């Protein structure tokens, strides 16, 4: 399992630009908002699709996805859930900058005070 590429599914709160940029870097990333077949689905259906496609689901929606995961545990293979918080890691453009565009380095969060010092 080590070194195996893991697909990622970005829940609806994440911009498809994130998926596009990560895909350019060679990662297998899909944004829910880019897929008409997923956009109108319930959280349970998104979870089931990610599990079937063996993807990790990145979401801020702990309230809904944690119970779905707990109900699904006894039944078999699950997608991995990756929880994040916009409180801890704001998605606002002013709080992010690209480091060395084109080198494959990730977007890194920085505080507004660091941006104003540049």
MARFISE-666146 format. One record per residue: residue in one letter; residue number from 1; x, y, z of N, C-alpha, C in turn. Coordinates in steps of 0.05 Angstrom, whole numbers. Layout:
<sites>
<site "A",NUM,<X,Y,Z>,<X,Y,Z>,<X,Y,Z>>,
...
</sites>
This chain:
<sites>
<site "X",1,<16,-24,0>,<0,0,0>,<17,25,0>>,
<site "X",2,<41,24,11>,<59,47,12>,<66,56,-17>>,
<site "X",3,<64,82,-21>,<70,93,-47>,<47,92,-67>>,
<site "X",4,<25,80,-60>,<2,78,-77>,<-12,104,-79>>,
<site "X",5,<-19,113,-103>,<-33,139,-107>,<-61,136,-96>>,
<site "X",6,<-70,155,-81>,<-97,155,-70>,<-112,178,-83>>,
<site "X",7,<-136,172,-93>,<-153,192,-105>,<-166,209,-84>>,
<site "X",8,<-171,234,-90>,<-183,252,-72>,<-209,264,-84>>,
<site "X",9,<-230,266,-68>,<-254,279,-76>,<-259,303,-58>>,
<site "X",10,<-260,327,-70>,<-265,351,-55>,<-295,356,-53>>,
<site "X",11,<-304,359,-29>,<-333,364,-24>,<-340,391,-35>>,
<site "X",12,<-366,396,-36>,<-377,419,-50>,<-367,446,-41>>,
<site "X",13,<-357,449,-16>,<-348,475,-7>,<-321,483,-18>>,
<site "X",14,<-307,464,-32>,<-281,470,-43>,<-283,478,-73>>,
<site "X",15,<-268,498,-80>,<-267,507,-107>,<-256,486,-126>>,
<site "X",16,<-267,484,-150>,<-256,466,-170>,<-228,475,-179>>,
<site "X",17,<-221,499,-174>,<-194,509,-181>,<-173,493,-165>>,
<site "X",18,<-180,486,-140>,<-161,470,-124>,<-156,443,-137>>,
<site "X",19,<-178,430,-146>,<-175,404,-159>,<-159,407,-185>>,
<site "X",20,<-164,428,-200>,<-150,432,-226>,<-120,436,-221>>,
<site "X",21,<-113,452,-201>,<-85,457,-195>,<-71,432,-185>>,
<site "X",22,<-84,417,-168>,<-72,392,-158>,<-69,372,-181>>,
<site "X",23,<-89,371,-199>,<-88,353,-222>,<-64,360,-240>>,
<site "X",24,<-59,386,-244>,<-36,395,-260>,<-10,385,-248>>,
<site "X",25,<-10,381,-222>,<14,371,-208>,<16,340,-209>>,
<site "X",26,<-4,327,-221>,<-3,298,-224>,<-19,283,-204>>,
<site "X",27,<-35,297,-188>,<-52,284,-168>,<-79,277,-179>>,
<site "X",28,<-91,256,-170>,<-117,247,-178>,<-138,260,-160>>,
<site "X",29,<-149,283,-169>,<-167,299,-153>,<-192,306,-169>>,
<site "X",30,<-215,302,-157>,<-241,310,-169>,<-255,328,-149>>,
<site "X",31,<-267,349,-160>,<-284,367,-144>,<-313,360,-149>>,
<site "X",32,<-329,357,-128>,<-357,351,-130>,<-371,371,-149>>,
<site "X",33,<-364,397,-146>,<-377,418,-162>,<-370,416,-192>>,
<site "X",34,<-350,401,-199>,<-343,396,-227>,<-358,373,-240>>,
<site "X",35,<-372,358,-223>,<-385,334,-233>,<-416,337,-231>>,
<site "X",36,<-430,341,-253>,<-459,344,-252>,<-473,320,-239>>,
<site "X",37,<-461,296,-242>,<-473,272,-231>,<-470,271,-200>>,
<site "X",38,<-452,287,-189>,<-448,287,-160>,<-460,312,-146>>,
<site "X",39,<-462,334,-161>,<-471,360,-149>,<-498,358,-135>>,
<site "X",40,<-516,343,-146>,<-543,342,-134>,<-547,319,-115>>,
<site "X",41,<-526,304,-109>,<-528,280,-92>,<-528,288,-62>>,
<site "X",42,<-540,271,-46>,<-539,274,-17>,<-512,267,-7>>,
<site "X",43,<-507,275,18>,<-481,268,31>,<-477,238,32>>,
<site "X",44,<-498,223,37>,<-496,194,38>,<-488,183,10>>,
<site "X",45,<-499,194,-11>,<-492,185,-38>,<-463,194,-45>>,
<site "X",46,<-455,217,-37>,<-427,226,-41>,<-408,207,-27>>,
<site "X",47,<-414,200,-2>,<-398,182,13>,<-396,155,0>>,
<site "X",48,<-419,145,-10>,<-420,119,-23>,<-403,119,-49>>,
<site "X",49,<-406,141,-65>,<-391,143,-89>,<-361,144,-84>>,
<site "X",50,<-353,159,-64>,<-324,161,-57>,<-314,133,-48>>,
<site "X",51,<-330,119,-33>,<-322,92,-23>,<-319,73,-47>>,
<site "X",52,<-338,73,-65>,<-338,55,-88>,<-313,62,-106>>,
<site "X",53,<-307,88,-109>,<-285,96,-126>,<-258,96,-111>>,
<site "X",54,<-259,87,-85>,<-235,85,-69>,<-220,112,-66>>,
<site "X",55,<-236,133,-61>,<-225,160,-58>,<-226,169,-29>>,
<site "X",56,<-209,188,-22>,<-211,201,4>,<-229,226,0>>,
<site "X",57,<-246,231,18>,<-265,254,16>,<-256,276,34>>,
<site "X",58,<-249,299,23>,<-241,323,38>,<-265,340,42>>,
<site "X",59,<-272,346,67>,<-296,361,74>,<-293,376,99>>,
<site "X",60,<-309,396,103>,<-311,411,128>,<-336,401,143>>,
<site "X",61,<-352,384,131>,<-378,376,141>,<-376,353,160>>,
<site "X",62,<-363,357,183>,<-360,336,203>,<-388,328,214>>,
<site "X",63,<-405,347,218>,<-431,342,230>,<-447,321,214>>,
<site "X",64,<-446,321,188>,<-461,302,172>,<-445,277,165>>,
<site "X",65,<-419,281,158>,<-404,258,148>,<-395,239,170>>,
<site "X",66,<-390,248,194>,<-381,230,215>,<-402,209,221>>,
<site "X",67,<-428,217,225>,<-449,197,230>,<-452,178,206>>,
<site "X",68,<-449,188,182>,<-451,170,158>,<-429,149,159>>,
<site "X",69,<-405,158,166>,<-382,140,168>,<-387,119,190>>,
<site "X",70,<-396,128,213>,<-401,109,235>,<-422,88,228>>,
<site "X",71,<-443,97,214>,<-464,78,206>,<-453,58,185>>,
<site "X",72,<-434,66,169>,<-424,49,147>,<-402,30,157>>,
<site "X",73,<-389,36,179>,<-367,19,189>,<-372,-11,188>>,
<site "X",74,<-394,-20,198>,<-398,-49,199>,<-403,-62,172>>,
<site "X",75,<-409,-46,151>,<-417,-58,125>,<-394,-62,105>>,
<site "X",76,<-371,-52,110>,<-350,-57,91>,<-333,-33,83>>,
<site "X",77,<-321,-35,59>,<-302,-15,51>,<-313,14,51>>,
<site "X",78,<-297,32,62>,<-306,59,64>,<-286,78,51>>,
<site "X",79,<-295,101,44>,<-276,121,35>,<-263,132,60>>,
<site "X",80,<-239,143,57>,<-227,157,80>,<-238,185,81>>,
<site "X",81,<-243,195,105>,<-252,222,109>,<-230,239,119>>,
<site "X",82,<-226,262,106>,<-207,282,115>,<-222,307,122>>,
<site "X",83,<-222,314,148>,<-237,337,157>,<-218,361,159>>,
<site "X",84,<-228,384,151>,<-214,409,154>,<-233,430,164>>,
<site "X",85,<-223,453,171>,<-239,474,182>,<-232,501,169>>,
<site "X",86,<-252,515,159>,<-246,542,148>,<-239,561,170>>,
<site "X",87,<-245,555,195>,<-237,572,217>,<-206,571,221>>,
<site "X",88,<-196,546,219>,<-167,543,223>,<-151,549,198>>,
<site "X",89,<-163,542,175>,<-149,546,149>,<-168,559,130>>,
<site "X",90,<-170,585,131>,<-188,600,114>,<-183,596,85>>,
<site "X",91,<-204,593,69>,<-201,591,40>,<-200,618,26>>,
<site "X",92,<-201,639,41>,<-200,666,30>,<-174,670,14>>,
<site "X",93,<-176,682,-9>,<-153,687,-26>,<-132,704,-11>>,
<site "X",94,<-141,722,6>,<-121,740,19>,<-104,724,39>>,
<site "X",95,<-113,701,47>,<-97,685,66>,<-80,663,53>>,
<site "X",96,<-78,663,27>,<-62,643,13>,<-45,657,-8>>,
<site "X",97,<-22,645,-13>,<-6,653,-36>,<7,629,-48>>,
<site "X",98,<13,630,-73>,<27,607,-85>,<57,611,-82>>,
<site "X",99,<70,590,-73>,<99,591,-70>,<111,578,-94>>,
<site "X",100,<128,593,-108>,<143,582,-131>,<124,568,-151>>,
<site "X",101,<107,583,-163>,<88,572,-182>,<103,556,-203>>,
<site "X",102,<92,533,-211>,<103,516,-231>,<124,497,-221>>,
<site "X",103,<131,498,-196>,<152,479,-185>,<140,455,-172>>,
<site "X",104,<113,455,-170>,<100,432,-157>,<97,436,-127>>,
<site "X",105,<104,459,-117>,<100,464,-88>,<71,471,-83>>,
<site "X",106,<62,464,-59>,<34,468,-52>,<28,497,-45>>,
<site "X",107,<2,504,-47>,<-7,529,-37>,<-5,528,-7>>,
<site "X",108,<6,549,5>,<10,549,34>,<-5,572,47>>,
<site "X",109,<-18,567,70>,<-32,588,83>,<-13,607,97>>,
<site "X",110,<-18,633,95>,<-2,652,109>,<-21,673,122>>,
<site "X",111,<-12,685,143>,<-28,704,156>,<-29,730,140>>,
<site "X",112,<-50,746,142>,<-51,772,128>,<-27,790,135>>,
<site "X",113,<-17,788,159>,<6,805,167>,<31,798,151>>,
<site "X",114,<34,773,144>,<57,765,128>,<54,776,99>>,
<site "X",115,<29,775,89>,<24,786,62>,<30,816,61>>,
<site "X",116,<22,830,81>,<27,859,81>,<56,866,84>>,
<site "X",117,<72,849,95>,<100,854,99>,<116,848,73>>,
<site "X",118,<104,835,53>,<118,828,29>,<123,852,11>>,
</sites>
